[in-house]
Amino acid sequence: MIERAVLLSRQGRLEVRDLRFDSVPSEGAGYNLDLTLNELERQHIERVLAAEGGSVVRAAKRLQIPRSSLYQKMKRYGLTMSRS
């Protein structure tokens, strides 16, 4: 852990924030390892759309994908939202 912290540190010295014990989120932390990649992607898109009030434009920007790609994914997963 110390070696990792030294390698990832952005300063010439280690600070408390450099010493992270987290690695892969556990299932108890809301991360379901039984989901397929498609299921995980669908859930993430749904959550981002909800967080952006259904705005596809803002959701696509937040997801860093073209709006057309988001529409394709929404169609694939049967998701409908506003076109704002």
PAFI-409785 format. One record per atom (N, C-alpha, C): chain; y, x, z; atom name; residue number from 1; residue in three letters. Coordinates in nm, 3 decimals, m for minus. Example, Ala and Ser with C-alpha at 12.3 -4.5 7.8 and 13.67 -1.06 7.14 Angstrom:
2
<cadena:A yy:m0.569 xx:1.319 zz:0.780 atomo:N num:1 residuo:ALA>
<cadena:A yy:m0.450 xx:1.230 zz:0.780 atomo:CA num:1 residuo:ALA>
<cadena:A yy:m0.330 xx:1.320 zz:0.780 atomo:C num:1 residuo:ALA>
<cadena:A yy:m0.225 xx:1.285 zz:0.708 atomo:N num:2 residuo:SER>
<cadena:A yy:m0.106 xx:1.367 zz:0.714 atomo:CA num:2 residuo:SER>
<cadena:A yy:0.003 xx:1.290 zz:0.787 atomo:C num:2 residuo:SER>
END
This chain:
84
<cadena:A yy:m0.118 xx:0.082 zz:0.000 atomo:N num:1 residuo:MET>
<cadena:A yy:0.000 xx:0.000 zz:0.000 atomo:CA num:1 residuo:MET>
<cadena:A yy:0.125 xx:0.087 zz:0.000 atomo:C num:1 residuo:MET>
<cadena:A yy:0.126 xx:0.192 zz:0.077 atomo:N num:2 residuo:ILE>
<cadena:A yy:0.242 xx:0.281 zz:0.083 atomo:CA num:2 residuo:ILE>
<cadena:A yy:0.264 xx:0.346 zz:m0.054 atomo:C num:2 residuo:ILE>
<cadena:A yy:0.156 xx:0.389 zz:m0.116 atomo:N num:3 residuo:GLU>
<cadena:A yy:0.169 xx:0.452 zz:m0.248 atomo:CA num:3 residuo:GLU>
<cadena:A yy:0.229 xx:0.354 zz:m0.348 atomo:C num:3 residuo:GLU>
<cadena:A yy:0.181 xx:0.232 zz:m0.345 atomo:N num:4 residuo:ARG>
<cadena:A yy:0.235 xx:0.129 zz:m0.435 atomo:CA num:4 residuo:ARG>
<cadena:A yy:0.383 xx:0.106 zz:m0.408 atomo:C num:4 residuo:ARG>
<cadena:A yy:0.419 xx:0.098 zz:m0.282 atomo:N num:5 residuo:ALA>
<cadena:A yy:0.560 xx:0.077 zz:m0.246 atomo:CA num:5 residuo:ALA>
<cadena:A yy:0.647 xx:0.191 zz:m0.296 atomo:C num:5 residuo:ALA>
<cadena:A yy:0.599 xx:0.313 zz:m0.284 atomo:N num:6 residuo:VAL>
<cadena:A yy:0.674 xx:0.429 zz:m0.331 atomo:CA num:6 residuo:VAL>
<cadena:A yy:0.692 xx:0.423 zz:m0.482 atomo:C num:6 residuo:VAL>
<cadena:A yy:0.586 xx:0.388 zz:m0.553 atomo:N num:7 residuo:LEU>
<cadena:A yy:0.592 xx:0.381 zz:m0.698 atomo:CA num:7 residuo:LEU>
<cadena:A yy:0.685 xx:0.270 zz:m0.748 atomo:C num:7 residuo:LEU>
<cadena:A yy:0.688 xx:0.159 zz:m0.676 atomo:N num:8 residuo:LEU>
<cadena:A yy:0.767 xx:0.044 zz:m0.719 atomo:CA num:8 residuo:LEU>
<cadena:A yy:0.908 xx:0.041 zz:m0.661 atomo:C num:8 residuo:LEU>
<cadena:A yy:0.936 xx:0.128 zz:m0.567 atomo:N num:9 residuo:SER>
<cadena:A yy:1.067 xx:0.131 zz:m0.504 atomo:CA num:9 residuo:SER>
<cadena:A yy:1.175 xx:0.169 zz:m0.605 atomo:C num:9 residuo:SER>
<cadena:A yy:1.288 xx:0.103 zz:m0.596 atomo:N num:10 residuo:ARG>
<cadena:A yy:1.398 xx:0.131 zz:m0.688 atomo:CA num:10 residuo:ARG>
<cadena:A yy:1.500 xx:0.228 zz:m0.629 atomo:C num:10 residuo:ARG>
<cadena:A yy:1.481 xx:0.264 zz:m0.506 atomo:N num:11 residuo:GLN>
<cadena:A yy:1.572 xx:0.358 zz:m0.440 atomo:CA num:11 residuo:GLN>
<cadena:A yy:1.497 xx:0.486 zz:m0.408 atomo:C num:11 residuo:GLN>
<cadena:A yy:1.567 xx:0.579 zz:m0.352 atomo:N num:12 residuo:GLY>
<cadena:A yy:1.504 xx:0.704 zz:m0.313 atomo:CA num:12 residuo:GLY>
<cadena:A yy:1.434 xx:0.696 zz:m0.179 atomo:C num:12 residuo:GLY>
<cadena:A yy:1.439 xx:0.583 zz:m0.115 atomo:N num:13 residuo:ARG>
<cadena:A yy:1.373 xx:0.565 zz:0.015 atomo:CA num:13 residuo:ARG>
<cadena:A yy:1.311 xx:0.426 zz:0.023 atomo:C num:13 residuo:ARG>
<cadena:A yy:1.212 xx:0.413 zz:0.107 atomo:N num:14 residuo:LEU>
<cadena:A yy:1.146 xx:0.283 zz:0.125 atomo:CA num:14 residuo:LEU>
<cadena:A yy:1.224 xx:0.197 zz:0.222 atomo:C num:14 residuo:LEU>
<cadena:A yy:1.227 xx:0.068 zz:0.191 atomo:N num:15 residuo:GLU>
<cadena:A yy:1.288 xx:m0.029 zz:0.281 atomo:CA num:15 residuo:GLU>
<cadena:A yy:1.185 xx:m0.138 zz:0.310 atomo:C num:15 residuo:GLU>
<cadena:A yy:1.214 xx:m0.222 zz:0.407 atomo:N num:16 residuo:VAL>
<cadena:A yy:1.120 xx:m0.326 zz:0.449 atomo:CA num:16 residuo:VAL>
<cadena:A yy:1.078 xx:m0.412 zz:0.330 atomo:C num:16 residuo:VAL>
<cadena:A yy:1.172 xx:m0.447 zz:0.242 atomo:N num:17 residuo:ARG>
<cadena:A yy:1.138 xx:m0.535 zz:0.130 atomo:CA num:17 residuo:ARG>
<cadena:A yy:1.041 xx:m0.468 zz:0.032 atomo:C num:17 residuo:ARG>
<cadena:A yy:1.030 xx:m0.335 zz:0.037 atomo:N num:18 residuo:ASP>
<cadena:A yy:0.935 xx:m0.265 zz:m0.049 atomo:CA num:18 residuo:ASP>
<cadena:A yy:0.791 xx:m0.278 zz:0.001 atomo:C num:18 residuo:ASP>
<cadena:A yy:0.774 xx:m0.311 zz:0.126 atomo:N num:19 residuo:LEU>
<cadena:A yy:0.641 xx:m0.321 zz:0.187 atomo:CA num:19 residuo:LEU>
<cadena:A yy:0.593 xx:m0.465 zz:0.183 atomo:C num:19 residuo:LEU>
<cadena:A yy:0.533 xx:m0.502 zz:0.071 atomo:N num:20 residuo:ARG>
<cadena:A yy:0.484 xx:m0.639 zz:0.054 atomo:CA num:20 residuo:ARG>
<cadena:A yy:0.333 xx:m0.638 zz:0.065 atomo:C num:20 residuo:ARG>
<cadena:A yy:0.282 xx:m0.734 zz:0.139 atomo:N num:21 residuo:PHE>
<cadena:A yy:0.138 xx:m0.744 zz:0.158 atomo:CA num:21 residuo:PHE>
<cadena:A yy:0.077 xx:m0.845 zz:0.062 atomo:C num:21 residuo:PHE>
<cadena:A yy:0.162 xx:m0.914 zz:m0.013 atomo:N num:22 residuo:ASP>
<cadena:A yy:0.110 xx:m1.014 zz:m0.105 atomo:CA num:22 residuo:ASP>
<cadena:A yy:0.051 xx:m0.949 zz:m0.228 atomo:C num:22 residuo:ASP>
<cadena:A yy:m0.051 xx:m1.014 zz:m0.283 atomo:N num:23 residuo:SER>
<cadena:A yy:m0.108 xx:m0.967 zz:m0.408 atomo:CA num:23 residuo:SER>
<cadena:A yy:m0.130 xx:m1.089 zz:m0.495 atomo:C num:23 residuo:SER>
<cadena:A yy:m0.251 xx:m1.140 zz:m0.501 atomo:N num:24 residuo:VAL>
<cadena:A yy:m0.279 xx:m1.260 zz:m0.577 atomo:CA num:24 residuo:VAL>
<cadena:A yy:m0.269 xx:m1.380 zz:m0.483 atomo:C num:24 residuo:VAL>
<cadena:A yy:m0.196 xx:m1.485 zz:m0.523 atomo:N num:25 residuo:PRO>
<cadena:A yy:m0.187 xx:m1.602 zz:m0.436 atomo:CA num:25 residuo:PRO>
<cadena:A yy:m0.326 xx:m1.660 zz:m0.409 atomo:C num:25 residuo:PRO>
<cadena:A yy:m0.347 xx:m1.701 zz:m0.287 atomo:N num:26 residuo:SER>
<cadena:A yy:m0.476 xx:m1.758 zz:m0.252 atomo:CA num:26 residuo:SER>
<cadena:A yy:m0.478 xx:m1.907 zz:m0.283 atomo:C num:26 residuo:SER>
<cadena:A yy:m0.595 xx:m1.964 zz:m0.285 atomo:N num:27 residuo:GLU>
<cadena:A yy:m0.608 xx:m2.107 zz:m0.311 atomo:CA num:27 residuo:GLU>
<cadena:A yy:m0.534 xx:m2.188 zz:m0.207 atomo:C num:27 residuo:GLU>
<cadena:A yy:m0.531 xx:m2.140 zz:m0.084 atomo:N num:28 residuo:GLY>
<cadena:A yy:m0.460 xx:m2.209 zz:0.023 atomo:CA num:28 residuo:GLY>
<cadena:A yy:m0.310 xx:m2.209 zz:0.003 atomo:C num:28 residuo:GLY>
<cadena:A yy:m0.259 xx:m2.120 zz:m0.081 atomo:N num:29 residuo:ALA>
<cadena:A yy:m0.116 xx:m2.112 zz:m0.106 atomo:CA num:29 residuo:ALA>
<cadena:A yy:m0.074 xx:m2.201 zz:m0.222 atomo:C num:29 residuo:ALA>
<cadena:A yy:m0.159 xx:m2.298 zz:m0.260 atomo:N num:30 residuo:GLY>
<cadena:A yy:m0.125 xx:m2.389 zz:m0.367 atomo:CA num:30 residuo:GLY>
<cadena:A yy:m0.165 xx:m2.338 zz:m0.504 atomo:C num:30 residuo:GLY>
<cadena:A yy:m0.251 xx:m2.240 zz:m0.509 atomo:N num:31 residuo:TYR>
<cadena:A yy:m0.295 xx:m2.181 zz:m0.634 atomo:CA num:31 residuo:TYR>
<cadena:A yy:m0.442 xx:m2.214 zz:m0.651 atomo:C num:31 residuo:TYR>
<cadena:A yy:m0.472 xx:m2.302 zz:m0.746 atomo:N num:32 residuo:ASN>
<cadena:A yy:m0.609 xx:m2.349 zz:m0.765 atomo:CA num:32 residuo:ASN>
<cadena:A yy:m0.680 xx:m2.264 zz:m0.869 atomo:C num:32 residuo:ASN>
<cadena:A yy:m0.776 xx:m2.185 zz:m0.826 atomo:N num:33 residuo:LEU>
<cadena:A yy:m0.849 xx:m2.097 zz:m0.917 atomo:CA num:33 residuo:LEU>
<cadena:A yy:m0.947 xx:m2.172 zz:m1.006 atomo:C num:33 residuo:LEU>
<cadena:A yy:m0.970 xx:m2.300 zz:m0.981 atomo:N num:34 residuo:ASP>
<cadena:A yy:m1.063 xx:m2.378 zz:m1.061 atomo:CA num:34 residuo:ASP>
<cadena:A yy:m0.999 xx:m2.439 zz:m1.185 atomo:C num:34 residuo:ASP>
<cadena:A yy:m0.867 xx:m2.428 zz:m1.198 atomo:N num:35 residuo:LEU>
<cadena:A yy:m0.798 xx:m2.483 zz:m1.314 atomo:CA num:35 residuo:LEU>
<cadena:A yy:m0.821 xx:m2.397 zz:m1.437 atomo:C num:35 residuo:LEU>
<cadena:A yy:m0.832 xx:m2.463 zz:m1.552 atomo:N num:36 residuo:THR>
<cadena:A yy:m0.836 xx:m2.388 zz:m1.677 atomo:CA num:36 residuo:THR>
<cadena:A yy:m0.693 xx:m2.346 zz:m1.710 atomo:C num:36 residuo:THR>
<cadena:A yy:m0.679 xx:m2.254 zz:m1.804 atomo:N num:37 residuo:LEU>
<cadena:A yy:m0.547 xx:m2.210 zz:m1.845 atomo:CA num:37 residuo:LEU>
<cadena:A yy:m0.467 xx:m2.327 zz:m1.904 atomo:C num:37 residuo:LEU>
<cadena:A yy:m0.533 xx:m2.414 zz:m1.980 atomo:N num:38 residuo:ASN>
<cadena:A yy:m0.465 xx:m2.532 zz:m2.035 atomo:CA num:38 residuo:ASN>
<cadena:A yy:m0.417 xx:m2.626 zz:m1.926 atomo:C num:38 residuo:ASN>
<cadena:A yy:m0.500 xx:m2.648 zz:m1.825 atomo:N num:39 residuo:GLU>
<cadena:A yy:m0.461 xx:m2.735 zz:m1.714 atomo:CA num:39 residuo:GLU>
<cadena:A yy:m0.343 xx:m2.675 zz:m1.637 atomo:C num:39 residuo:GLU>
<cadena:A yy:m0.348 xx:m2.545 zz:m1.616 atomo:N num:40 residuo:LEU>
<cadena:A yy:m0.240 xx:m2.477 zz:m1.546 atomo:CA num:40 residuo:LEU>
<cadena:A yy:m0.110 xx:m2.485 zz:m1.626 atomo:C num:40 residuo:LEU>
<cadena:A yy:m0.120 xx:m2.463 zz:m1.757 atomo:N num:41 residuo:GLU>
<cadena:A yy:m0.001 xx:m2.471 zz:m1.842 atomo:CA num:41 residuo:GLU>
<cadena:A yy:0.057 xx:m2.613 zz:m1.840 atomo:C num:41 residuo:GLU>
<cadena:A yy:m0.030 xx:m2.713 zz:m1.850 atomo:N num:42 residuo:ARG>
<cadena:A yy:0.017 xx:m2.853 zz:m1.848 atomo:CA num:42 residuo:ARG>
<cadena:A yy:0.091 xx:m2.883 zz:m1.719 atomo:C num:42 residuo:ARG>
<cadena:A yy:0.033 xx:m2.845 zz:m1.607 atomo:N num:43 residuo:GLN>
<cadena:A yy:0.097 xx:m2.869 zz:m1.478 atomo:CA num:43 residuo:GLN>
<cadena:A yy:0.232 xx:m2.799 zz:m1.469 atomo:C num:43 residuo:GLN>
<cadena:A yy:0.238 xx:m2.676 zz:m1.517 atomo:N num:44 residuo:HIS>
<cadena:A yy:0.363 xx:m2.600 zz:m1.509 atomo:CA num:44 residuo:HIS>
<cadena:A yy:0.471 xx:m2.666 zz:m1.595 atomo:C num:44 residuo:HIS>
<cadena:A yy:0.433 xx:m2.707 zz:m1.715 atomo:N num:45 residuo:ILE>
<cadena:A yy:0.529 xx:m2.776 zz:m1.802 atomo:CA num:45 residuo:ILE>
<cadena:A yy:0.577 xx:m2.905 zz:m1.737 atomo:C num:45 residuo:ILE>
<cadena:A yy:0.486 xx:m2.982 zz:m1.679 atomo:N num:46 residuo:GLU>
<cadena:A yy:0.525 xx:m3.106 zz:m1.611 atomo:CA num:46 residuo:GLU>
<cadena:A yy:0.625 xx:m3.078 zz:m1.499 atomo:C num:46 residuo:GLU>
<cadena:A yy:0.598 xx:m2.976 zz:m1.421 atomo:N num:47 residuo:ARG>
<cadena:A yy:0.686 xx:m2.943 zz:m1.308 atomo:CA num:47 residuo:ARG>
<cadena:A yy:0.823 xx:m2.897 zz:m1.355 atomo:C num:47 residuo:ARG>
<cadena:A yy:0.826 xx:m2.815 zz:m1.459 atomo:N num:48 residuo:VAL>
<cadena:A yy:0.954 xx:m2.767 zz:m1.511 atomo:CA num:48 residuo:VAL>
<cadena:A yy:1.033 xx:m2.883 zz:m1.570 atomo:C num:48 residuo:VAL>
<cadena:A yy:0.967 xx:m2.969 zz:m1.645 atomo:N num:49 residuo:LEU>
<cadena:A yy:1.036 xx:m3.085 zz:m1.702 atomo:CA num:49 residuo:LEU>
<cadena:A yy:1.093 xx:m3.173 zz:m1.590 atomo:C num:49 residuo:LEU>
<cadena:A yy:1.015 xx:m3.195 zz:m1.487 atomo:N num:50 residuo:ALA>
<cadena:A yy:1.062 xx:m3.277 zz:m1.374 atomo:CA num:50 residuo:ALA>
<cadena:A yy:1.181 xx:m3.209 zz:m1.306 atomo:C num:50 residuo:ALA>
<cadena:A yy:1.173 xx:m3.078 zz:m1.287 atomo:N num:51 residuo:ALA>
<cadena:A yy:1.283 xx:m3.005 zz:m1.222 atomo:CA num:51 residuo:ALA>
<cadena:A yy:1.410 xx:m3.008 zz:m1.306 atomo:C num:51 residuo:ALA>
<cadena:A yy:1.394 xx:m3.021 zz:m1.438 atomo:N num:52 residuo:GLU>
<cadena:A yy:1.509 xx:m3.025 zz:m1.528 atomo:CA num:52 residuo:GLU>
<cadena:A yy:1.548 xx:m3.168 zz:m1.565 atomo:C num:52 residuo:GLU>
<cadena:A yy:1.500 xx:m3.264 zz:m1.487 atomo:N num:53 residuo:GLY>
<cadena:A yy:1.537 xx:m3.403 zz:m1.508 atomo:CA num:53 residuo:GLY>
<cadena:A yy:1.489 xx:m3.460 zz:m1.640 atomo:C num:53 residuo:GLY>
<cadena:A yy:1.380 xx:m3.405 zz:m1.694 atomo:N num:54 residuo:GLY>
<cadena:A yy:1.324 xx:m3.453 zz:m1.819 atomo:CA num:54 residuo:GLY>
<cadena:A yy:1.390 xx:m3.395 zz:m1.942 atomo:C num:54 residuo:GLY>
<cadena:A yy:1.484 xx:m3.306 zz:m1.926 atomo:N num:55 residuo:SER>
<cadena:A yy:1.554 xx:m3.245 zz:m2.039 atomo:CA num:55 residuo:SER>
<cadena:A yy:1.467 xx:m3.139 zz:m2.106 atomo:C num:55 residuo:SER>
<cadena:A yy:1.425 xx:m3.167 zz:m2.228 atomo:N num:56 residuo:VAL>
<cadena:A yy:1.343 xx:m3.072 zz:m2.302 atomo:CA num:56 residuo:VAL>
<cadena:A yy:1.422 xx:m2.946 zz:m2.334 atomo:C num:56 residuo:VAL>
<cadena:A yy:1.548 xx:m2.962 zz:m2.367 atomo:N num:57 residuo:VAL>
<cadena:A yy:1.633 xx:m2.847 zz:m2.399 atomo:CA num:57 residuo:VAL>
<cadena:A yy:1.638 xx:m2.750 zz:m2.282 atomo:C num:57 residuo:VAL>
<cadena:A yy:1.670 xx:m2.803 zz:m2.163 atomo:N num:58 residuo:ARG>
<cadena:A yy:1.680 xx:m2.716 zz:m2.045 atomo:CA num:58 residuo:ARG>
<cadena:A yy:1.544 xx:m2.661 zz:m2.004 atomo:C num:58 residuo:ARG>
<cadena:A yy:1.438 xx:m2.744 zz:m2.016 atomo:N num:59 residuo:ALA>
<cadena:A yy:1.304 xx:m2.698 zz:m1.980 atomo:CA num:59 residuo:ALA>
<cadena:A yy:1.260 xx:m2.584 zz:m2.072 atomo:C num:59 residuo:ALA>
<cadena:A yy:1.285 xx:m2.598 zz:m2.201 atomo:N num:60 residuo:ALA>
<cadena:A yy:1.247 xx:m2.494 zz:m2.296 atomo:CA num:60 residuo:ALA>
<cadena:A yy:1.321 xx:m2.364 zz:m2.265 atomo:C num:60 residuo:ALA>
<cadena:A yy:1.447 xx:m2.378 zz:m2.231 atomo:N num:61 residuo:LYS>
<cadena:A yy:1.526 xx:m2.259 zz:m2.196 atomo:CA num:61 residuo:LYS>
<cadena:A yy:1.470 xx:m2.192 zz:m2.071 atomo:C num:61 residuo:LYS>
<cadena:A yy:1.437 xx:m2.273 zz:m1.973 atomo:N num:62 residuo:ARG>
<cadena:A yy:1.382 xx:m2.220 zz:m1.847 atomo:CA num:62 residuo:ARG>
<cadena:A yy:1.246 xx:m2.154 zz:m1.869 atomo:C num:62 residuo:ARG>
<cadena:A yy:1.165 xx:m2.213 zz:m1.959 atomo:N num:63 residuo:LEU>
<cadena:A yy:1.033 xx:m2.159 zz:m1.990 atomo:CA num:63 residuo:LEU>
<cadena:A yy:1.040 xx:m2.041 zz:m2.087 atomo:C num:63 residuo:LEU>
<cadena:A yy:1.159 xx:m2.020 zz:m2.143 atomo:N num:64 residuo:GLN>
<cadena:A yy:1.184 xx:m1.912 zz:m2.238 atomo:CA num:64 residuo:GLN>
<cadena:A yy:1.096 xx:m1.924 zz:m2.362 atomo:C num:64 residuo:GLN>
<cadena:A yy:1.087 xx:m2.048 zz:m2.413 atomo:N num:65 residuo:ILE>
<cadena:A yy:1.016 xx:m2.074 zz:m2.538 atomo:CA num:65 residuo:ILE>
<cadena:A yy:1.105 xx:m2.161 zz:m2.625 atomo:C num:65 residuo:ILE>
<cadena:A yy:1.084 xx:m2.158 zz:m2.757 atomo:N num:66 residuo:PRO>
<cadena:A yy:1.162 xx:m2.246 zz:m2.844 atomo:CA num:66 residuo:PRO>
<cadena:A yy:1.136 xx:m2.393 zz:m2.811 atomo:C num:66 residuo:PRO>
<cadena:A yy:1.236 xx:m2.474 zz:m2.831 atomo:N num:67 residuo:ARG>
<cadena:A yy:1.223 xx:m2.618 zz:m2.805 atomo:CA num:67 residuo:ARG>
<cadena:A yy:1.108 xx:m2.676 zz:m2.887 atomo:C num:67 residuo:ARG>
<cadena:A yy:1.093 xx:m2.632 zz:m3.012 atomo:N num:68 residuo:SER>
<cadena:A yy:0.986 xx:m2.683 zz:m3.097 atomo:CA num:68 residuo:SER>
<cadena:A yy:0.848 xx:m2.653 zz:m3.038 atomo:C num:68 residuo:SER>
<cadena:A yy:0.833 xx:m2.536 zz:m2.976 atomo:N num:69 residuo:SER>
<cadena:A yy:0.706 xx:m2.501 zz:m2.912 atomo:CA num:69 residuo:SER>
<cadena:A yy:0.678 xx:m2.591 zz:m2.793 atomo:C num:69 residuo:SER>
<cadena:A yy:0.784 xx:m2.621 zz:m2.718 atomo:N num:70 residuo:LEU>
<cadena:A yy:0.765 xx:m2.710 zz:m2.603 atomo:CA num:70 residuo:LEU>
<cadena:A yy:0.725 xx:m2.849 zz:m2.650 atomo:C num:70 residuo:LEU>
<cadena:A yy:0.788 xx:m2.899 zz:m2.756 atomo:N num:71 residuo:TYR>
<cadena:A yy:0.748 xx:m3.030 zz:m2.810 atomo:CA num:71 residuo:TYR>
<cadena:A yy:0.602 xx:m3.029 zz:m2.854 atomo:C num:71 residuo:TYR>
<cadena:A yy:0.557 xx:m2.921 zz:m2.916 atomo:N num:72 residuo:GLN>
<cadena:A yy:0.417 xx:m2.911 zz:m2.958 atomo:CA num:72 residuo:GLN>
<cadena:A yy:0.323 xx:m2.916 zz:m2.838 atomo:C num:72 residuo:GLN>
<cadena:A yy:0.360 xx:m2.842 zz:m2.733 atomo:N num:73 residuo:LYS>
<cadena:A yy:0.277 xx:m2.841 zz:m2.613 atomo:CA num:73 residuo:LYS>
<cadena:A yy:0.277 xx:m2.978 zz:m2.545 atomo:C num:73 residuo:LYS>
<cadena:A yy:0.393 xx:m3.043 zz:m2.543 atomo:N num:74 residuo:MET>
<cadena:A yy:0.402 xx:m3.175 zz:m2.483 atomo:CA num:74 residuo:MET>
<cadena:A yy:0.312 xx:m3.274 zz:m2.559 atomo:C num:74 residuo:MET>
<cadena:A yy:0.313 xx:m3.264 zz:m2.691 atomo:N num:75 residuo:LYS>
<cadena:A yy:0.229 xx:m3.352 zz:m2.773 atomo:CA num:75 residuo:LYS>
<cadena:A yy:0.082 xx:m3.325 zz:m2.745 atomo:C num:75 residuo:LYS>
<cadena:A yy:0.045 xx:m3.196 zz:m2.737 atomo:N num:76 residuo:ARG>
<cadena:A yy:m0.094 xx:m3.157 zz:m2.710 atomo:CA num:76 residuo:ARG>
<cadena:A yy:m0.143 xx:m3.214 zz:m2.577 atomo:C num:76 residuo:ARG>
<cadena:A yy:m0.055 xx:m3.212 zz:m2.476 atomo:N num:77 residuo:TYR>
<cadena:A yy:m0.094 xx:m3.255 zz:m2.342 atomo:CA num:77 residuo:TYR>
<cadena:A yy:m0.060 xx:m3.401 zz:m2.315 atomo:C num:77 residuo:TYR>
<cadena:A yy:m0.005 xx:m3.472 zz:m2.414 atomo:N num:78 residuo:GLY>
<cadena:A yy:0.027 xx:m3.614 zz:m2.397 atomo:CA num:78 residuo:GLY>
<cadena:A yy:0.143 xx:m3.637 zz:m2.303 atomo:C num:78 residuo:GLY>
<cadena:A yy:0.238 xx:m3.545 zz:m2.297 atomo:N num:79 residuo:LEU>
<cadena:A yy:0.354 xx:m3.557 zz:m2.210 atomo:CA num:79 residuo:LEU>
<cadena:A yy:0.470 xx:m3.617 zz:m2.288 atomo:C num:79 residuo:LEU>
<cadena:A yy:0.543 xx:m3.705 zz:m2.224 atomo:N num:80 residuo:THR>
<cadena:A yy:0.663 xx:m3.762 zz:m2.287 atomo:CA num:80 residuo:THR>
<cadena:A yy:0.780 xx:m3.748 zz:m2.191 atomo:C num:80 residuo:THR>
<cadena:A yy:0.891 xx:m3.706 zz:m2.245 atomo:N num:81 residuo:MET>
<cadena:A yy:1.016 xx:m3.692 zz:m2.168 atomo:CA num:81 residuo:MET>
<cadena:A yy:1.131 xx:m3.722 zz:m2.261 atomo:C num:81 residuo:MET>
<cadena:A yy:1.251 xx:m3.723 zz:m2.206 atomo:N num:82 residuo:SER>
<cadena:A yy:1.370 xx:m3.747 zz:m2.287 atomo:CA num:82 residuo:SER>
<cadena:A yy:1.393 xx:m3.632 zz:m2.383 atomo:C num:82 residuo:SER>
<cadena:A yy:1.466 xx:m3.657 zz:m2.490 atomo:N num:83 residuo:ARG>
<cadena:A yy:1.494 xx:m3.554 zz:m2.590 atomo:CA num:83 residuo:ARG>
<cadena:A yy:1.631 xx:m3.492 zz:m2.571 atomo:C num:83 residuo:ARG>
<cadena:A yy:1.685 xx:m3.495 zz:m2.451 atomo:N num:84 residuo:SER>
<cadena:A yy:1.817 xx:m3.439 zz:m2.428 atomo:CA num:84 residuo:SER>
<cadena:A yy:1.813 xx:m3.289 zz:m2.416 atomo:C num:84 residuo:SER>
END
